[in-house]
Amino acid sequence: AYSNFFFFLNSTPNAYGDRLYLSDIYVVNADGSNLRNITKEFQPDAFSNPVWSPDSKRIAFARKNAAVITNSDGTKPQEYPIRDIHSILAWSADNNHLFYMDRSYGIYKATVDFSSIEEIPLLYEFKFPPLISLSLDNKWLAYNYPYRSEQGNVSCNQIRIVNTDSFQDYFVYDYEDVETATTNSSIPPSSSSMWFTSINWMHNNSQLIFTQYVRYGVILHDFEALFTINIDGTG
């Protein structure tokens, strides 16, 4: 997959009224050659979130109420009805499982034939789409959860990780640690909004790198900073 990438061609809005757009999924060589439309045999739809299998032999993507798996050239598509599917997130490192999100922002782990589906029991229920990031070995899922502080005046975030085998959920970081980002400021983040704009895994699978946006003070000063942290919350 390192010599290929995807891009989308959006066209007209669809008839569902849910802000989805009709689209196709293409595969193209990294030098721009050999452009292929892998969804041209389907009826027009809102195709989204294509992901390569780790062995680069297959592609999984979502459409309305269905997950689709094809060969990397778009041949032999297999479609699996999944009600309210939102997006495909990733393949497992062994090529045997897929992770996906539904429109209620629940996260699921399914066998590639969708004969077995387990919901990952995250600690919180989401009202908005969370940031989701799977470690490169797919053993850990990092996510954020927005909440309000005990004072009730701070819209904050928390980063957590969950083991994709045992489903054990662990705390990593929350807004109280934001003081490390404001040590050069004379205005404390007492009435503030702090949220993450990205969460990703470092290549060693034991650290996260994230971007945090902070708004603080009476006059609403703000800044954005980039952090790394160990998954046990240290460093």
N, C-alpha and C positions, 0 to 999 in steps of 0.2 A: 504493500500500500504506500510505501514511501515514494514511489514514482508516479502516483496518481492522487487526485483529489477531487472533491465534489464541488459543484456549485448549483444554485437554483435559478430557474427562470420563472419569475412570477408573472402572472397575466392578470385576468380580471377577478374581482371578488366573487366568491361563490354564493350560493343561494341560501346558506345556512344562517347568515346574519351574525356569526360569532367571530368576526374579524379574521377568519381564515382566508387565504387566497389560493387560487388554483396555481399549481406549480408542477414542474417536472424536475427530475433528478438526473444529472449528467455526471459522467466520469470522463476525465481528460488527462492525458499525460502531463507531467510537470512542465514540459516545454511547450505546451499548448496544442500539441498534435493529437490526432485520433480521438476526437470528440464523439462520445456515445451517449444517446439518450436511453437510459435504462428503464424508463417508465412509459415509453411511447406506446406500448401494447395495452396499457390500462385505459379505462375511461377517465376523462379529466377529473382531477381531484386535488386535494391539498396534501401533497406528499411532504414529509418533513423528517428531519433528524436522521439522515443516513449514517450508519456506522459500519466500518469494516470489521469482519471477524479477525482475530489475531493472526490466523494463517493466511489472510488476504484472499481466501477463496470465495467468500460470501459477503453479501451486504444485507443488512436489516434496516428497515425504515418503517415509519408509521403513516397511515392514512386514516380517514374517518372510520372509527370503530373497527380497525383491523391493523395487525402487524404483518409485514411482508418480508420474506427472506428470498433473495435471488442469488444466483451465481454472480460473480464479480462483473460479468459482461451483461447482466440483466436477464439471462436465460433461466428457464425452469423456475419461475416464481411460485412460491408457496404462500398462500394467504391464510391467516389465522384470525377469526373474529375475536376482537377484544373490545368490549363495550367501553366507551369513553376513554380510549387510549389518548394520551396527550403527546408522548414522545418516547422514542427508544433512547436509552442512556448509554449502554455499553454492552459488550460481550464479556463473558468471563474469560480468564486467561487460557482455560482449557478448551475453548470453543463450544462448550456444551450448555451454557446458560446465557440468558439475556436479562438485562435489567431495564425496566421501563417505568414510566410515570403515567398515572391516569389524570383525568381532569379535576379530580378532587385533591390532586397532588400527593396521593399515596404512591409509595415506591414498591415495586414488585420484582421478585426473582423468579424466572420461568425457565424451564427446559426449552431448548430451541424448537421443539415441536409443540410447545405450549400444552403438553399433556399434564404437566404439574406446574402450578403457580403458587407461590408463597408471598404474602405481603410482609415486607420488612417492618416490624413493629417499632417505628420510630417513637421517641418519647413524646412528641407533640403532633397535633394535627395542624395543618397549614391552611391559612386563608388566602395566601398568595404563593406563587411559585417560589420555592426555595432555590438557592444556589446549590447545585449537586455536583460533586466531583468524586470519581472513583480512582483509587490508587492504581498504578500501572500494572500491578499484579492482581487487581480487582478483589483483593481481600478486605479492603476497607472502603467505606462510603462516607465522605465528609459532607456535611450540610449545615446551613445556618437556620436560625430560628429567631424572628423578631418578637420582642415582647416589651412590656413597659416596666420601669423600675418600681421599687416599693414606694417611692415618692410620687409615682404616677405622672411625672412630668417629663420623663425621658423616654424617647423611643429608641430602643436599643436592639442589639443583636447578640446571638450566642453561636459559637461554632461547636459542633459535636461530631463524633465519628461513630460508625456502627460497623461491627464485624459482619461481613456478608455470609459467613458460615454459621456462626453461633447466634447472630442477631443481637449480641450484647452491645449496649449503647454507652458511650463514654463522653464525658465533658472535656472540652479542650480549652475554651477561651470565652470570656464575655466582656461586656462594656466596662466593667470595673477596672480592667487592665489598661483602659485607654489613657490613663494618666502617664503611662510610659511614652505616649505619643505627644503629650502636651507639656512635657517638662520644660520646654523653652518658651512657654506661654505664661503670662502673669494672670490670665483669666481662667479660672477652673471650669471644667465642663459640668456645671451644676444644673443648668437648664439647657439640655442639648439633645441633638439627634445624632446617633452614631450607627452606621450600617456598613455592610460589606458590599463591594461592587464586584468582587471576584474571589474565588477560592480555587486553588489548584494544588496538586501534589508535586513535591520534589521527586527526582528520579530514584532516591533511596527508599521511597515509600514510608519513611519515618518522620517526614516533615511536611508541613503545609506552607504555602506562600499565599498571602491574601492581601487585598487592598481594602483599607478602611477609610470611610469618609466620616468626618467629624464636624459638627456644627455646635458652637458653644457660645456662651456669654450673652449679655443683654443685646448687644449690637449684631449678634449672629455672625461672628467670625467663623470661617470654615477652612478646612484643608483636607487633603487626601494623602495618605501615607501607605507605603508598602512594607509588609512585615513577613518574616518567617517565624515558625514556631514548631517545636517538637510535638508529636501527636499526644504525648502525655501532659502537655500544657507547659512544659518547661522551656527555657531558652527563647 
